[in-house]
Structures are given as structure tokens and as C-alpha cells.
Amino acid sequence: MYIYPSNLKARATLFLWRLKDVVIGILLIMLGAVMLSQTGSPVLLAAAAVYALLSIRFEENSVLDYMKYAFRFCVSKQQLYVWRCPA
């Protein structure tokens, strides 16, 4: 008996992240731990935490995608409002 996923073209994921994001996050954490032990600076560990937070995926969009959409809607794209009086 074989069990197949419902969408065979979907990208591989682990919990809420794509596997590429998991690998990048692990590498950042490892480099951050080395940097923290050698220099005492937690900058790279903070960058790893921010990257992990922004790369969380819900369905097909990441948190960063939602932030981009919100910025475009609120700031960069012009909203057109038409006011008409009922005659």
C-alpha cells in the first residue's frame, strides 16, 4: 500500500518552513553560535531568528509575502476612491 501526498508538485516542507529555509536557518544558527563564542556578538543569531520568523509559510505565502502585500496596499500602490452622490 502506497500513500501519496495530495499535491505531488508541492515543494518539500518541514513543519511551517520549506526545506531550503530550514537549511539556511540552521547554517545561520551555527555561524551565529561560532560568532557569539568568538566575538560575543549575537548579531548573526538575531538575524537567524528574524529569518526564521519571516520565512514561516502558511499555505503558499510566507510572513514576508504578507508584509510585502500589506506595504503595497497601504503605502506604495495608489488607492482610487470614487465618491458619488445618489441623484
Biopython code that builds the backbone (N, CA, C, O; Angstrom):
import numpy as np
from Bio.PDB.StructureBuilder import StructureBuilder

atoms = [
    (1, "MET", "N", (0.844, -1.175, 0.000)),
    (1, "MET", "CA", (0.000, 0.000, 0.000)),
    (1, "MET", "C", (0.893, 1.242, 0.000)),
    (1, "MET", "O", (1.791, 1.369, 0.832)),
    (2, "TYR", "N", (0.642, 2.145, -0.927)),
    (2, "TYR", "CA", (1.415, 3.363, -1.042)),
    (2, "TYR", "C", (0.540, 4.548, -0.659)),
    (2, "TYR", "O", (-0.635, 4.608, -1.020)),
    (3, "ILE", "N", (1.119, 5.478, 0.067)),
    (3, "ILE", "CA", (0.398, 6.697, 0.437)),
    (3, "ILE", "C", (1.097, 7.863, -0.234)),
    (3, "ILE", "O", (2.269, 8.124, 0.034)),
    (4, "TYR", "N", (0.389, 8.563, -1.100)),
    (4, "TYR", "CA", (0.949, 9.695, -1.821)),
    (4, "TYR", "C", (0.385, 10.994, -1.259)),
    (4, "TYR", "O", (-0.755, 11.028, -0.798)),
    (5, "PRO", "N", (1.180, 12.065, -1.294)),
    (5, "PRO", "CA", (0.632, 13.366, -0.884)),
    (5, "PRO", "C", (-0.413, 13.832, -1.887)),
    (5, "PRO", "O", (-0.423, 13.389, -3.036)),
    (6, "SER", "N", (-1.278, 14.712, -1.455)),
    (6, "SER", "CA", (-2.363, 15.159, -2.331)),
    (6, "SER", "C", (-1.846, 16.024, -3.486)),
    (6, "SER", "O", (-2.443, 16.029, -4.563)),
    (7, "ASN", "N", (-0.760, 16.744, -3.279)),
    (7, "ASN", "CA", (-0.218, 17.604, -4.320)),
    (7, "ASN", "C", (1.222, 17.173, -4.589)),
    (7, "ASN", "O", (2.117, 17.471, -3.799)),
    (8, "LEU", "N", (1.445, 16.480, -5.688)),
    (8, "LEU", "CA", (2.781, 15.963, -5.983)),
    (8, "LEU", "C", (3.743, 17.035, -6.472)),
    (8, "LEU", "O", (4.954, 16.812, -6.476)),
    (9, "LYS", "N", (3.239, 18.189, -6.883)),
    (9, "LYS", "CA", (4.109, 19.266, -7.358)),
    (9, "LYS", "C", (4.460, 20.265, -6.262)),
    (9, "LYS", "O", (5.186, 21.225, -6.521)),
    (10, "ALA", "N", (3.969, 20.063, -5.064)),
    (10, "ALA", "CA", (4.262, 20.971, -3.958)),
    (10, "ALA", "C", (5.714, 20.812, -3.535)),
    (10, "ALA", "O", (6.299, 19.737, -3.667)),
    (11, "ARG", "N", (6.282, 21.889, -3.030)),
    (11, "ARG", "CA", (7.657, 21.845, -2.562)),
    (11, "ARG", "C", (7.728, 21.153, -1.209)),
    (11, "ARG", "O", (6.769, 21.148, -0.436)),
    (12, "ALA", "N", (8.885, 20.574, -0.947)),
    (12, "ALA", "CA", (9.075, 19.852, 0.307)),
    (12, "ALA", "C", (9.094, 20.827, 1.483)),
    (12, "ALA", "O", (9.754, 21.864, 1.426)),
    (13, "THR", "N", (8.369, 20.487, 2.545)),
    (13, "THR", "CA", (8.301, 21.351, 3.711)),
    (13, "THR", "C", (8.586, 20.558, 4.977)),
    (13, "THR", "O", (8.431, 19.337, 5.012)),
    (14, "LEU", "N", (8.998, 21.260, 5.998)),
    (14, "LEU", "CA", (9.207, 20.685, 7.319)),
    (14, "LEU", "C", (8.512, 21.605, 8.298)),
    (14, "LEU", "O", (8.953, 22.734, 8.512)),
    (15, "PHE", "N", (7.438, 21.137, 8.890)),
    (15, "PHE", "CA", (6.571, 21.931, 9.761)),
    (15, "PHE", "C", (6.056, 23.140, 8.980)),
    (15, "PHE", "O", (5.261, 22.965, 8.057)),
    (16, "LEU", "N", (6.475, 24.350, 9.315)),
    (16, "LEU", "CA", (5.967, 25.543, 8.631)),
    (16, "LEU", "C", (6.977, 26.165, 7.681)),
    (16, "LEU", "O", (6.731, 27.253, 7.161)),
    (17, "TRP", "N", (8.114, 25.504, 7.439)),
    (17, "TRP", "CA", (9.152, 26.063, 6.588)),
    (17, "TRP", "C", (9.426, 25.144, 5.414)),
    (17, "TRP", "O", (9.224, 23.932, 5.502)),
    (18, "ARG", "N", (9.891, 25.728, 4.308)),
    (18, "ARG", "CA", (10.405, 24.914, 3.215)),
    (18, "ARG", "C", (11.772, 24.394, 3.630)),
    (18, "ARG", "O", (12.433, 24.981, 4.487)),
    (19, "LEU", "N", (12.192, 23.304, 3.028)),
    (19, "LEU", "CA", (13.461, 22.696, 3.413)),
    (19, "LEU", "C", (14.644, 23.634, 3.151)),
    (19, "LEU", "O", (15.619, 23.624, 3.903)),
    (20, "LYS", "N", (14.563, 24.432, 2.103)),
    (20, "LYS", "CA", (15.625, 25.407, 1.824)),
    (20, "LYS", "C", (15.746, 26.399, 2.976)),
    (20, "LYS", "O", (16.855, 26.742, 3.386)),
    (21, "ASP", "N", (14.620, 26.857, 3.497)),
    (21, "ASP", "CA", (14.634, 27.803, 4.614)),
    (21, "ASP", "C", (15.166, 27.157, 5.894)),
    (21, "ASP", "O", (15.833, 27.816, 6.691)),
    (22, "VAL", "N", (14.876, 25.876, 6.091)),
    (22, "VAL", "CA", (15.376, 25.164, 7.273)),
    (22, "VAL", "C", (16.898, 25.064, 7.210)),
    (22, "VAL", "O", (17.578, 25.291, 8.210)),
    (23, "VAL", "N", (17.432, 24.724, 6.036)),
    (23, "VAL", "CA", (18.883, 24.600, 5.882)),
    (23, "VAL", "C", (19.562, 25.949, 6.088)),
    (23, "VAL", "O", (20.578, 26.028, 6.779)),
    (24, "ILE", "N", (19.021, 27.001, 5.505)),
    (24, "ILE", "CA", (19.600, 28.340, 5.683)),
    (24, "ILE", "C", (19.538, 28.751, 7.148)),
    (24, "ILE", "O", (20.502, 29.309, 7.672)),
    (25, "GLY", "N", (18.429, 28.486, 7.812)),
    (25, "GLY", "CA", (18.297, 28.824, 9.224)),
    (25, "GLY", "C", (19.299, 28.087, 10.092)),
    (25, "GLY", "O", (19.894, 28.677, 10.994)),
    (26, "ILE", "N", (19.492, 26.795, 9.828)),
    (26, "ILE", "CA", (20.464, 26.014, 10.600)),
    (26, "ILE", "C", (21.876, 26.534, 10.378)),
    (26, "ILE", "O", (22.654, 26.641, 11.326)),
    (27, "LEU", "N", (22.214, 26.858, 9.131)),
    (27, "LEU", "CA", (23.544, 27.416, 8.862)),
    (27, "LEU", "C", (23.745, 28.759, 9.567)),
    (27, "LEU", "O", (24.819, 29.019, 10.110)),
    (28, "LEU", "N", (22.722, 29.606, 9.560)),
    (28, "LEU", "CA", (22.831, 30.891, 10.259)),
    (28, "LEU", "C", (22.986, 30.698, 11.763)),
    (28, "LEU", "O", (23.753, 31.414, 12.407)),
    (29, "ILE", "N", (22.267, 29.741, 12.319)),
    (29, "ILE", "CA", (22.379, 29.479, 13.759)),
    (29, "ILE", "C", (23.778, 28.963, 14.100)),
    (29, "ILE", "O", (24.368, 29.374, 15.099)),
    (30, "MET", "N", (24.305, 28.062, 13.267)),
    (30, "MET", "CA", (25.652, 27.547, 13.525)),
    (30, "MET", "C", (26.704, 28.642, 13.420)),
    (30, "MET", "O", (27.581, 28.747, 14.278)),
    (31, "LEU", "N", (26.623, 29.459, 12.370)),
    (31, "LEU", "CA", (27.570, 30.568, 12.227)),
    (31, "LEU", "C", (27.390, 31.595, 13.348)),
    (31, "LEU", "O", (28.363, 32.181, 13.821)),
    (32, "GLY", "N", (26.153, 31.804, 13.762)),
    (32, "GLY", "CA", (25.881, 32.726, 14.856)),
    (32, "GLY", "C", (26.444, 32.235, 16.172)),
    (32, "GLY", "O", (26.944, 33.027, 16.971)),
    (33, "ALA", "N", (26.368, 30.927, 16.405)),
    (33, "ALA", "CA", (26.935, 30.367, 17.634)),
    (33, "ALA", "C", (28.449, 30.511, 17.649)),
    (33, "ALA", "O", (29.040, 30.818, 18.683)),
    (34, "VAL", "N", (29.077, 30.286, 16.488)),
    (34, "VAL", "CA", (30.530, 30.469, 16.398)),
    (34, "VAL", "C", (30.888, 31.936, 16.606)),
    (34, "VAL", "O", (31.836, 32.247, 17.327)),
    (35, "MET", "N", (30.141, 32.831, 15.985)),
    (35, "MET", "CA", (30.412, 34.256, 16.131)),
    (35, "MET", "C", (30.195, 34.705, 17.578)),
    (35, "MET", "O", (30.960, 35.520, 18.094)),
    (36, "LEU", "N", (29.173, 34.185, 18.225)),
    (36, "LEU", "CA", (28.901, 34.542, 19.614)),
    (36, "LEU", "C", (30.019, 34.057, 20.537)),
    (36, "LEU", "O", (30.415, 34.764, 21.463)),
    (37, "SER", "N", (30.522, 32.856, 20.283)),
    (37, "SER", "CA", (31.584, 32.334, 21.151)),
    (37, "SER", "C", (32.914, 33.037, 20.922)),
    (37, "SER", "O", (33.715, 33.157, 21.849)),
    (38, "GLN", "N", (33.162, 33.503, 19.701)),
    (38, "GLN", "CA", (34.448, 34.128, 19.396)),
    (38, "GLN", "C", (34.462, 35.623, 19.684)),
    (38, "GLN", "O", (35.451, 36.146, 20.199)),
    (39, "THR", "N", (33.371, 36.317, 19.357)),
    (39, "THR", "CA", (33.350, 37.776, 19.495)),
    (39, "THR", "C", (32.400, 38.275, 20.573)),
    (39, "THR", "O", (32.525, 39.411, 21.030)),
    (40, "GLY", "N", (31.460, 37.446, 20.980)),
    (40, "GLY", "CA", (30.486, 37.874, 21.976)),
    (40, "GLY", "C", (29.350, 38.690, 21.385)),
    (40, "GLY", "O", (28.568, 39.287, 22.125)),
    (41, "SER", "N", (29.247, 38.725, 20.056)),
    (41, "SER", "CA", (28.213, 39.497, 19.382)),
    (41, "SER", "C", (27.080, 38.572, 18.915)),
    (41, "SER", "O", (27.319, 37.644, 18.144)),
    (42, "PRO", "N", (25.862, 38.821, 19.375)),
    (42, "PRO", "CA", (24.735, 37.960, 18.984)),
    (42, "PRO", "C", (24.025, 38.425, 17.710)),
    (42, "PRO", "O", (22.867, 38.068, 17.492)),
    (43, "VAL", "N", (24.687, 39.203, 16.876)),
    (43, "VAL", "CA", (24.037, 39.777, 15.695)),
    (43, "VAL", "C", (23.567, 38.685, 14.732)),
    (43, "VAL", "O", (22.434, 38.737, 14.251)),
    (44, "LEU", "N", (24.404, 37.713, 14.448)),
    (44, "LEU", "CA", (24.028, 36.671, 13.491)),
    (44, "LEU", "C", (22.935, 35.754, 14.049)),
    (44, "LEU", "O", (22.106, 35.249, 13.292)),
    (45, "LEU", "N", (22.928, 35.538, 15.360)),
    (45, "LEU", "CA", (21.834, 34.759, 15.959)),
    (45, "LEU", "C", (20.510, 35.515, 15.848)),
    (45, "LEU", "O", (19.464, 34.912, 15.608)),
    (46, "ALA", "N", (20.558, 36.828, 16.022)),
    (46, "ALA", "CA", (19.350, 37.641, 15.852)),
    (46, "ALA", "C", (18.884, 37.605, 14.397)),
    (46, "ALA", "O", (17.685, 37.532, 14.127)),
    (47, "ALA", "N", (19.836, 37.656, 13.461)),
    (47, "ALA", "CA", (19.482, 37.565, 12.040)),
    (47, "ALA", "C", (18.844, 36.214, 11.727)),
    (47, "ALA", "O", (17.908, 36.141, 10.931)),
    (48, "ALA", "N", (19.344, 35.149, 12.347)),
    (48, "ALA", "CA", (18.761, 33.822, 12.138)),
    (48, "ALA", "C", (17.337, 33.765, 12.674)),
    (48, "ALA", "O", (16.460, 33.167, 12.051)),
    (49, "ALA", "N", (17.105, 34.383, 13.825)),
    (49, "ALA", "CA", (15.757, 34.397, 14.402)),
    (49, "ALA", "C", (14.789, 35.187, 13.523)),
    (49, "ALA", "O", (13.652, 34.764, 13.311)),
    (50, "VAL", "N", (15.237, 36.324, 13.018)),
    (50, "VAL", "CA", (14.383, 37.141, 12.138)),
    (50, "VAL", "C", (14.091, 36.388, 10.844)),
    (50, "VAL", "O", (12.958, 36.385, 10.364)),
    (51, "TYR", "N", (15.119, 35.748, 10.280)),
    (51, "TYR", "CA", (14.918, 34.980, 9.050)),
    (51, "TYR", "C", (13.923, 33.837, 9.276)),
    (51, "TYR", "O", (13.050, 33.593, 8.444)),
    (52, "ALA", "N", (14.061, 33.148, 10.398)),
    (52, "ALA", "CA", (13.140, 32.042, 10.700)),
    (52, "ALA", "C", (11.707, 32.555, 10.853)),
    (52, "ALA", "O", (10.763, 31.908, 10.399)),
    (53, "LEU", "N", (11.548, 33.696, 11.481)),
    (53, "LEU", "CA", (10.211, 34.265, 11.661)),
    (53, "LEU", "C", (9.601, 34.688, 10.333)),
    (53, "LEU", "O", (8.421, 34.440, 10.088)),
    (54, "LEU", "N", (10.396, 35.326, 9.471)),
    (54, "LEU", "CA", (9.867, 35.827, 8.202)),
    (54, "LEU", "C", (9.653, 34.733, 7.167)),
    (54, "LEU", "O", (8.908, 34.935, 6.208)),
    (55, "SER", "N", (10.287, 33.583, 7.340)),
    (55, "SER", "CA", (10.146, 32.530, 6.336)),
    (55, "SER", "C", (9.090, 31.492, 6.705)),
    (55, "SER", "O", (8.936, 30.502, 5.991)),
    (56, "ILE", "N", (8.363, 31.692, 7.793)),
    (56, "ILE", "CA", (7.255, 30.789, 8.132)),
    (56, "ILE", "C", (6.213, 30.871, 7.026)),
    (56, "ILE", "O", (5.852, 31.963, 6.585)),
    (57, "ARG", "N", (5.736, 29.729, 6.584)),
    (57, "ARG", "CA", (4.779, 29.686, 5.471)),
    (57, "ARG", "C", (3.420, 29.200, 5.941)),
    (57, "ARG", "O", (3.309, 28.229, 6.688)),
    (58, "PHE", "N", (2.395, 29.897, 5.487)),
    (58, "PHE", "CA", (1.013, 29.474, 5.666)),
    (58, "PHE", "C", (0.459, 29.249, 4.274)),
    (58, "PHE", "O", (0.331, 30.193, 3.494)),
    (59, "GLU", "N", (0.134, 28.020, 3.960)),
    (59, "GLU", "CA", (-0.281, 27.606, 2.624)),
    (59, "GLU", "C", (0.840, 27.927, 1.650)),
    (59, "GLU", "O", (1.882, 27.274, 1.724)),
    (60, "GLU", "N", (0.703, 28.873, 0.756)),
    (60, "GLU", "CA", (1.762, 29.159, -0.218)),
    (60, "GLU", "C", (2.474, 30.483, 0.027)),
    (60, "GLU", "O", (3.396, 30.817, -0.716)),
    (61, "ASN", "N", (2.079, 31.246, 1.040)),
    (61, "ASN", "CA", (2.679, 32.548, 1.285)),
    (61, "ASN", "C", (3.438, 32.554, 2.599)),
    (61, "ASN", "O", (3.024, 31.935, 3.580)),
    (62, "SER", "N", (4.556, 33.265, 2.599)),
    (62, "SER", "CA", (5.327, 33.406, 3.829)),
    (62, "SER", "C", (4.904, 34.685, 4.551)),
    (62, "SER", "O", (4.158, 35.501, 4.010)),
    (63, "VAL", "N", (5.385, 34.843, 5.760)),
    (63, "VAL", "CA", (5.087, 36.049, 6.531)),
    (63, "VAL", "C", (5.643, 37.272, 5.799)),
    (63, "VAL", "O", (5.015, 38.331, 5.791)),
    (64, "LEU", "N", (6.813, 37.127, 5.187)),
    (64, "LEU", "CA", (7.395, 38.233, 4.429)),
    (64, "LEU", "C", (6.508, 38.621, 3.242)),
    (64, "LEU", "O", (6.375, 39.805, 2.932)),
    (65, "ASP", "N", (5.904, 37.636, 2.579)),
    (65, "ASP", "CA", (4.984, 37.928, 1.473)),
    (65, "ASP", "C", (3.789, 38.735, 1.963)),
    (65, "ASP", "O", (3.378, 39.695, 1.311)),
    (66, "TYR", "N", (3.222, 38.346, 3.124)),
    (66, "TYR", "CA", (2.100, 39.097, 3.681)),
    (66, "TYR", "C", (2.510, 40.526, 4.017)),
    (66, "TYR", "O", (1.736, 41.460, 3.804)),
    (67, "MET", "N", (3.715, 40.701, 4.539)),
    (67, "MET", "CA", (4.185, 42.046, 4.860)),
    (67, "MET", "C", (4.361, 42.877, 3.590)),
    (67, "MET", "O", (4.045, 44.067, 3.584)),
    (68, "LYS", "N", (4.862, 42.263, 2.514)),
    (68, "LYS", "CA", (5.003, 42.969, 1.233)),
    (68, "LYS", "C", (3.637, 43.391, 0.698)),
    (68, "LYS", "O", (3.467, 44.522, 0.245)),
    (69, "TYR", "N", (2.663, 42.478, 0.752)),
    (69, "TYR", "CA", (1.320, 42.804, 0.267)),
    (69, "TYR", "C", (0.711, 43.950, 1.070)),
    (69, "TYR", "O", (0.086, 44.843, 0.499)),
    (70, "ALA", "N", (0.889, 43.929, 2.382)),
    (70, "ALA", "CA", (0.348, 44.992, 3.229)),
    (70, "ALA", "C", (1.017, 46.324, 2.926)),
    (70, "ALA", "O", (0.349, 47.358, 2.883)),
    (71, "PHE", "N", (2.342, 46.309, 2.714)),
    (71, "PHE", "CA", (3.046, 47.551, 2.387)),
    (71, "PHE", "C", (2.567, 48.109, 1.058)),
    (71, "PHE", "O", (2.320, 49.309, 0.938)),
    (72, "ARG", "N", (2.434, 47.244, 0.058)),
    (72, "ARG", "CA", (1.967, 47.705, -1.246)),
    (72, "ARG", "C", (0.551, 48.277, -1.156)),
    (72, "ARG", "O", (0.253, 49.300, -1.773)),
    (73, "PHE", "N", (-0.309, 47.625, -0.398)),
    (73, "PHE", "CA", (-1.685, 48.095, -0.285)),
    (73, "PHE", "C", (-1.759, 49.426, 0.441)),
    (73, "PHE", "O", (-2.500, 50.316, 0.024)),
    (74, "CYS", "N", (-0.999, 49.578, 1.525)),
    (74, "CYS", "CA", (-1.116, 50.773, 2.360)),
    (74, "CYS", "C", (-0.247, 51.929, 1.895)),
    (74, "CYS", "O", (-0.621, 53.085, 2.093)),
    (75, "VAL", "N", (0.895, 51.660, 1.285)),
    (75, "VAL", "CA", (1.853, 52.733, 1.025)),
    (75, "VAL", "C", (2.132, 52.945, -0.457)),
    (75, "VAL", "O", (1.935, 54.049, -0.966)),
    (76, "SER", "N", (2.581, 51.925, -1.151)),
    (76, "SER", "CA", (3.152, 52.172, -2.472)),
    (76, "SER", "C", (2.137, 52.212, -3.612)),
    (76, "SER", "O", (2.339, 52.959, -4.570)),
    (77, "LYS", "N", (1.073, 51.452, -3.546)),
    (77, "LYS", "CA", (0.086, 51.491, -4.630)),
    (77, "LYS", "C", (-0.996, 52.510, -4.304)),
    (77, "LYS", "O", (-1.498, 52.590, -3.183)),
    (78, "GLN", "N", (-1.329, 53.273, -5.316)),
    (78, "GLN", "CA", (-2.341, 54.292, -5.131)),
    (78, "GLN", "C", (-3.723, 53.640, -5.048)),
    (78, "GLN", "O", (-4.091, 52.802, -5.872)),
    (79, "GLN", "N", (-4.461, 54.051, -4.037)),
    (79, "GLN", "CA", (-5.831, 53.581, -3.891)),
    (79, "GLN", "C", (-6.753, 54.605, -4.543)),
    (79, "GLN", "O", (-6.591, 55.805, -4.320)),
    (80, "LEU", "N", (-7.688, 54.168, -5.321)),
    (80, "LEU", "CA", (-8.598, 55.060, -6.019)),
    (80, "LEU", "C", (-9.984, 54.931, -5.394)),
    (80, "LEU", "O", (-10.604, 53.868, -5.424)),
    (81, "TYR", "N", (-10.445, 56.026, -4.837)),
    (81, "TYR", "CA", (-11.780, 56.059, -4.240)),
    (81, "TYR", "C", (-12.646, 57.018, -5.052)),
    (81, "TYR", "O", (-12.238, 58.145, -5.333)),
    (82, "VAL", "N", (-13.830, 56.572, -5.424)),
    (82, "VAL", "CA", (-14.741, 57.397, -6.207)),
    (82, "VAL", "C", (-15.979, 57.658, -5.343)),
    (82, "VAL", "O", (-16.670, 56.723, -4.938)),
    (83, "TRP", "N", (-16.248, 58.923, -5.069)),
    (83, "TRP", "CA", (-17.413, 59.291, -4.278)),
    (83, "TRP", "C", (-18.482, 59.801, -5.233)),
    (83, "TRP", "O", (-18.229, 60.678, -6.059)),
    (84, "ARG", "N", (-19.650, 59.252, -5.110)),
    (84, "ARG", "CA", (-20.756, 59.684, -5.962)),
    (84, "ARG", "C", (-21.968, 59.950, -5.083)),
    (84, "ARG", "O", (-22.266, 59.198, -4.155)),
    (85, "CYS", "N", (-22.631, 60.998, -5.387)),
    (85, "CYS", "CA", (-23.871, 61.317, -4.689)),
    (85, "CYS", "C", (-25.026, 60.698, -5.453)),
    (85, "CYS", "O", (-25.090, 60.797, -6.678)),
    (86, "PRO", "N", (-25.941, 60.059, -4.732)),
    (86, "PRO", "CA", (-27.095, 59.489, -5.449)),
    (86, "PRO", "C", (-27.961, 60.626, -5.985)),
    (86, "PRO", "O", (-28.306, 61.547, -5.244)),
    (87, "ALA", "N", (-28.300, 60.568, -7.221)),
    (87, "ALA", "CA", (-29.063, 61.648, -7.851)),
    (87, "ALA", "C", (-30.520, 61.287, -7.991)),
    (87, "ALA", "O", (-31.307, 62.083, -8.502)),
]
sb = StructureBuilder()
sb.init_structure("model")
sb.init_model(0)
sb.init_chain("A")
sb.init_seg("    ")
for serial, (resi, resn, name, xyz) in enumerate(atoms, 1):
    if name == "N":
        sb.init_residue(resn, " ", resi, " ")
    sb.init_atom(name, np.array(xyz, "f"), 0.0, 1.0, " ", f" {name:<3s}", serial, name[0])
structure = sb.get_structure()
